[in-house]
Amino acid sequence: MVKLLLFILIAFVAFKLFRKPEDLKKVREEAAKPLETAVDPITGTYVSKDTEFKVKLYDKVYYFDSKDSMDKFIAQKTGENDETVS
């Protein structure tokens, strides 16, 4: 049992020592990528372009910070409200 634990320990240390630096480099590059943002037309806050709340109107994509904000925008564009979009 002791031999098995010692083998596992040595294998783990060898894995950590001889791991490819490219793997670590890829992880660091992913973490360093800038986050693309857009302004929510309703609230004026900055939102990541990865958000699930977005609407394409003609050739422009609008990004929102919440479903409520997106629903307000859609209501304004379809004429359900008399409010204007900022």
C-alpha positions as a LaTeX table, in Angstrom:
\begin{tabular}{lrrr}
\hline
Residue & $x$ (\AA) & $y$ (\AA) & $z$ (\AA) \\
\hline
Met1 & 0.00 & 0.00 & 0.00 \\
Val2 & 2.87 & 2.36 & 0.84 \\
Lys3 & 4.51 & 1.62 & $-2.51$ \\
Leu4 & 1.30 & 2.52 & $-4.34$ \\
Leu5 & 0.97 & 5.83 & $-2.51$ \\
Leu6 & 4.63 & 6.62 & $-3.16$ \\
Phe7 & 4.20 & 5.83 & $-6.87$ \\
Ile8 & 1.13 & 8.08 & $-7.08$ \\
Leu9 & 3.02 & 10.90 & $-5.35$ \\
Ile10 & 6.01 & 10.59 & $-7.68$ \\
Ala11 & 3.73 & 10.47 & $-10.74$ \\
Phe12 & 1.92 & 13.61 & $-9.59$ \\
Val13 & 5.16 & 15.50 & $-9.01$ \\
Ala14 & 6.51 & 14.39 & $-12.40$ \\
Phe15 & 3.30 & 15.52 & $-14.07$ \\
Lys16 & 3.54 & 18.96 & $-12.47$ \\
Leu17 & 7.24 & 19.34 & $-13.32$ \\
Phe18 & 7.09 & 18.17 & $-16.92$ \\
Arg19 & 3.78 & 19.66 & $-17.99$ \\
Lys20 & 3.97 & 21.51 & $-21.29$ \\
Pro21 & 4.43 & 25.25 & $-20.93$ \\
Glu22 & 2.15 & 25.75 & $-23.95$ \\
Asp23 & $-0.81$ & 24.60 & $-21.86$ \\
Leu24 & $-0.07$ & 27.24 & $-19.26$ \\
Lys25 & 0.52 & 29.83 & $-21.97$ \\
Lys26 & $-2.91$ & 29.15 & $-23.50$ \\
Val27 & $-4.58$ & 29.54 & $-20.13$ \\
Arg28 & $-2.81$ & 32.85 & $-19.51$ \\
Glu29 & $-3.71$ & 34.15 & $-22.99$ \\
Glu30 & $-7.38$ & 33.32 & $-22.47$ \\
Ala31 & $-7.39$ & 35.13 & $-19.15$ \\
Ala32 & $-5.68$ & 38.20 & $-20.64$ \\
Lys33 & $-8.09$ & 38.67 & $-23.57$ \\
Pro34 & $-9.98$ & 41.95 & $-23.37$ \\
Leu35 & $-13.68$ & 41.72 & $-22.75$ \\
Glu36 & $-15.81$ & 43.19 & $-25.54$ \\
Thr37 & $-18.53$ & 45.44 & $-24.19$ \\
Ala38 & $-21.45$ & 47.47 & $-25.48$ \\
Val39 & $-23.75$ & 50.02 & $-23.89$ \\
Asp40 & $-27.29$ & 49.00 & $-22.91$ \\
Pro41 & $-29.54$ & 51.52 & $-24.71$ \\
Ile42 & $-32.09$ & 51.53 & $-21.87$ \\
Thr43 & $-29.96$ & 51.72 & $-18.72$ \\
Gly44 & $-26.73$ & 53.09 & $-20.17$ \\
Thr45 & $-24.62$ & 50.45 & $-18.43$ \\
Tyr46 & $-21.79$ & 48.55 & $-20.06$ \\
Val47 & $-22.64$ & 44.95 & $-20.91$ \\
Ser48 & $-20.47$ & 42.09 & $-22.15$ \\
Lys49 & $-21.19$ & 41.10 & $-25.74$ \\
Asp50 & $-21.43$ & 37.52 & $-24.47$ \\
Thr51 & $-24.76$ & 38.30 & $-22.80$ \\
Glu52 & $-27.80$ & 36.24 & $-23.62$ \\
Phe53 & $-29.94$ & 39.39 & $-23.81$ \\
Lys54 & $-29.48$ & 40.81 & $-27.30$ \\
Val55 & $-31.72$ & 41.94 & $-30.13$ \\
Lys56 & $-30.84$ & 42.38 & $-33.78$ \\
Leu57 & $-32.73$ & 45.23 & $-35.41$ \\
Tyr58 & $-31.99$ & 45.65 & $-39.10$ \\
Asp59 & $-28.20$ & 45.41 & $-39.24$ \\
Lys60 & $-27.42$ & 46.51 & $-35.68$ \\
Val61 & $-27.21$ & 44.30 & $-32.59$ \\
Tyr62 & $-28.31$ & 45.79 & $-29.25$ \\
Tyr63 & $-27.06$ & 44.28 & $-25.98$ \\
Phe64 & $-28.90$ & 44.43 & $-22.64$ \\
Asp65 & $-28.05$ & 43.81 & $-19.00$ \\
Ser66 & $-31.38$ & 42.15 & $-18.16$ \\
Lys67 & $-34.51$ & 40.70 & $-19.70$ \\
Asp68 & $-36.56$ & 43.64 & $-18.37$ \\
Ser69 & $-34.33$ & 46.09 & $-20.19$ \\
Met70 & $-34.58$ & 44.06 & $-23.39$ \\
Asp71 & $-38.38$ & 43.87 & $-23.10$ \\
Lys72 & $-38.61$ & 47.66 & $-22.61$ \\
Phe73 & $-36.51$ & 48.20 & $-25.73$ \\
Ile74 & $-38.68$ & 45.84 & $-27.78$ \\
Ala75 & $-41.84$ & 47.51 & $-26.50$ \\
Gln76 & $-40.48$ & 50.93 & $-27.48$ \\
Lys77 & $-39.47$ & 49.79 & $-30.94$ \\
Thr78 & $-42.82$ & 48.11 & $-31.63$ \\
Gly79 & $-44.72$ & 51.18 & $-30.48$ \\
Glu80 & $-46.28$ & 49.73 & $-27.34$ \\
Asn81 & $-44.90$ & 52.62 & $-25.26$ \\
Asp82 & $-44.53$ & 56.31 & $-26.05$ \\
Glu83 & $-41.16$ & 56.47 & $-24.31$ \\
Thr84 & $-38.06$ & 57.16 & $-26.36$ \\
Val85 & $-34.89$ & 55.16 & $-26.44$ \\
Ser86 & $-31.85$ & 57.06 & $-25.18$ \\
\hline
\end{tabular}
